[in-house]
Amino acid sequence: SVTGGRVLTVLRDGQPPQAAMEEQQAYEAAIDLVAQKGLKRMVPQYRQREEGMLLVTFAYQQGDVLCYADQVKVQVSLADGSLMGWEATNYYVSHHNRDISEPEITIDEAEALLRRGLTVMDRQLAMIPLPSGKEVLCYEFKVDNGGQTYLIYINAITGHEEEIFKLLENENGMLIIKDTSPSFKSRL
């Protein structure tokens, strides 16, 4: 970057390396690379194996709240754990100490707003970016709906459903797709 002299993006050219290490070793190498760059309180969220590389997505955690606008994506070689790619623009553009207000509804009240029949697998507080550029404090619910996994974001102030993402898991990792259909609640 011009201001601050930060490395925003790195992408190594060339042939994908031959995998010679376990995925867990590459995952730990990605965590180490983020720590070496001095980025603190970054929590690995998702990983995806791609042609000799492992892509790990990190989000910043302030207190017990994940801040998804502050993301870093790291690609490491499955040959030796070296850095193959780095994308930190979102982190450096968005990162700041947030004044996070207390939720006005409890996590149990927010969970009660979910459609019956969903199995909640995990839940946590998260600040999510909206298309307007603003952020909103939400409860993130990872749910199972008949074998399909979704992330549902319920506004922790109003109880409004803000976002829904579908998680597609396979042997290579996890892909997150925004649910753009008119009404998730009416389809389930």
C-alpha positions as CSV (number, residue, x, y, z in Angstrom):
1,S,0.0,0.0,0.0
2,V,1.1,3.6,-0.6
3,T,0.0,4.6,2.9
4,G,1.5,2.5,5.7
5,G,3.7,0.4,3.5
6,R,1.6,-2.8,4.0
7,V,1.6,-5.8,1.7
8,L,-2.0,-6.1,0.6
9,T,-1.8,-8.8,-2.1
10,V,0.7,-11.4,-3.0
11,L,0.2,-14.1,-5.7
12,R,3.0,-16.4,-6.7
13,D,3.1,-17.5,-10.3
14,G,4.1,-20.8,-11.6
15,Q,3.0,-24.5,-11.6
16,P,1.1,-25.6,-8.5
17,P,3.4,-27.5,-6.2
18,Q,3.2,-31.2,-5.6
19,A,1.6,-31.9,-2.2
20,A,4.2,-33.4,0.1
21,M,2.8,-32.5,3.5
22,E,-0.3,-33.1,5.5
23,E,-3.1,-30.6,5.2
24,Q,-3.0,-29.9,9.0
25,Q,0.7,-29.0,8.7
26,A,-0.1,-26.4,5.9
27,Y,-3.0,-25.1,8.1
28,E,-0.6,-24.5,11.0
29,A,1.8,-22.9,8.6
30,A,-0.9,-20.4,7.5
31,I,-1.7,-19.6,11.2
32,D,2.1,-19.0,11.8
33,L,2.3,-16.8,8.7
34,V,-0.5,-14.5,9.9
35,A,1.1,-14.3,13.4
36,Q,4.5,-13.5,11.8
37,K,2.9,-10.6,10.0
38,G,1.9,-9.2,13.4
39,L,-1.8,-9.6,12.9
40,K,-3.2,-10.3,16.3
41,R,-6.5,-12.0,17.3
42,M,-7.0,-13.4,13.8
43,V,-9.2,-16.6,14.0
44,P,-9.1,-19.2,11.2
45,Q,-12.6,-19.6,9.8
46,Y,-12.5,-21.7,6.7
47,R,-10.1,-23.6,4.6
48,Q,-10.2,-24.9,1.0
49,R,-7.6,-27.2,-0.6
50,E,-6.7,-26.2,-4.2
51,E,-4.2,-27.7,-6.7
52,G,-1.2,-28.1,-4.3
53,M,-2.2,-25.2,-2.0
54,L,-4.4,-24.6,1.0
55,L,-6.4,-21.4,1.3
56,V,-7.2,-20.4,4.8
57,T,-9.6,-17.5,5.6
58,F,-9.1,-15.6,8.9
59,A,-11.4,-13.1,10.6
60,Y,-10.4,-10.6,13.4
61,Q,-11.9,-11.2,16.8
62,Q,-12.6,-8.3,19.2
63,G,-13.5,-9.7,22.6
64,D,-16.0,-12.5,21.8
65,V,-17.2,-10.9,18.5
66,L,-15.9,-12.0,15.1
67,C,-15.5,-9.0,12.7
68,Y,-15.9,-10.4,9.2
69,A,-15.0,-7.2,7.5
70,D,-11.4,-7.6,8.8
71,Q,-10.5,-10.7,6.7
72,V,-7.2,-12.1,5.6
73,K,-6.9,-14.9,3.1
74,V,-3.6,-16.9,3.0
75,Q,-2.6,-19.6,0.5
76,V,0.2,-21.9,1.6
77,S,2.0,-24.5,-0.4
78,L,1.2,-28.1,0.4
79,A,4.8,-28.9,-0.7
80,D,6.6,-27.0,2.1
81,G,4.1,-24.6,3.8
82,S,5.6,-21.6,2.1
83,L,3.5,-18.5,1.3
84,M,1.7,-18.8,-2.1
85,G,-0.9,-16.1,-1.8
86,W,-1.9,-13.3,0.6
87,E,-5.0,-11.1,0.4
88,A,-5.2,-8.5,3.3
89,T,-6.9,-5.5,1.6
90,N,-10.2,-6.0,3.5
91,Y,-8.3,-6.2,6.8
92,Y,-6.2,-3.0,6.3
93,V,-9.2,-1.1,4.8
94,S,-11.7,-2.1,7.5
95,H,-9.7,-2.8,10.7
96,H,-10.3,-0.6,13.6
97,N,-11.2,-0.9,17.3
98,R,-15.0,-1.1,17.2
99,D,-17.3,0.4,19.8
100,I,-19.6,-2.7,20.0
101,S,-22.8,-2.1,21.8
102,E,-24.4,-4.8,24.0
103,P,-27.0,-6.9,22.2
104,E,-30.6,-6.0,22.9
105,I,-31.9,-9.5,22.5
106,T,-30.3,-12.6,23.9
107,I,-28.8,-15.4,21.9
108,D,-31.7,-17.6,23.0
109,E,-34.2,-15.1,21.9
110,A,-32.5,-14.8,18.5
111,E,-32.4,-18.6,18.2
112,A,-36.1,-18.7,18.9
113,L,-36.6,-16.6,15.7
114,L,-35.2,-19.4,13.5
115,R,-37.6,-21.6,11.7
116,R,-38.5,-24.8,13.6
117,G,-36.8,-27.9,12.4
118,L,-33.4,-26.4,12.0
119,T,-30.7,-28.0,14.1
120,V,-28.3,-25.4,15.5
121,M,-24.7,-26.7,15.4
122,D,-22.9,-23.6,16.5
123,R,-23.7,-20.0,17.5
124,Q,-21.7,-16.8,18.2
125,L,-21.6,-13.1,18.0
126,A,-20.4,-11.5,14.8
127,M,-20.1,-8.1,13.1
128,I,-21.0,-8.5,9.5
129,P,-20.6,-6.0,6.7
130,L,-23.7,-5.0,4.8
131,P,-23.8,-4.0,1.1
132,S,-24.2,-0.4,2.3
133,G,-20.7,-0.6,3.8
134,K,-22.0,-0.4,7.4
135,E,-21.5,-3.2,9.9
136,V,-24.2,-4.8,12.1
137,L,-23.9,-6.9,15.2
138,C,-25.5,-10.2,14.7
139,Y,-25.8,-13.7,16.1
140,E,-24.3,-16.1,13.7
141,F,-26.1,-19.5,13.7
142,K,-24.6,-22.5,11.9
143,V,-27.6,-24.7,11.2
144,D,-28.4,-28.0,9.6
145,N,-31.5,-28.2,7.4
146,G,-32.0,-31.8,6.2
147,G,-28.3,-32.3,5.5
148,Q,-27.6,-28.8,4.1
149,T,-25.6,-26.4,6.3
150,Y,-26.4,-22.7,6.4
151,L,-25.1,-19.7,8.3
152,I,-28.0,-17.4,9.4
153,Y,-27.3,-14.0,10.8
154,I,-29.9,-12.5,13.2
155,N,-29.5,-8.8,14.1
156,A,-28.6,-8.7,17.8
157,I,-30.4,-5.4,18.3
158,T,-33.6,-5.8,16.2
159,G,-34.0,-9.5,15.7
160,H,-34.1,-9.0,11.9
161,E,-32.6,-11.7,9.7
162,E,-29.7,-9.9,7.9
163,E,-27.9,-12.6,5.8
164,I,-28.0,-16.2,4.9
165,F,-25.1,-18.2,3.4
166,K,-25.1,-21.8,2.3
167,L,-22.0,-23.9,3.2
168,L,-20.9,-26.5,0.7
169,E,-18.4,-29.0,2.2
170,N,-16.4,-31.5,0.3
171,E,-13.2,-33.4,0.6
172,N,-11.3,-30.2,-0.4
173,G,-12.8,-28.0,2.3
174,M,-15.7,-25.5,2.5
175,L,-17.2,-23.1,0.1
176,I,-19.6,-20.3,1.3
177,I,-22.3,-19.1,-1.1
178,K,-24.6,-16.2,-0.4
179,D,-28.3,-17.3,-0.4
180,T,-30.0,-14.9,-2.8
181,S,-33.4,-16.5,-3.0
182,P,-36.4,-14.3,-1.9
183,S,-37.1,-15.9,1.4
184,F,-35.1,-18.6,3.2
185,K,-37.8,-18.9,5.9
186,S,-40.5,-19.6,3.4
187,R,-38.5,-22.2,1.6
188,L,-37.6,-24.3,4.6
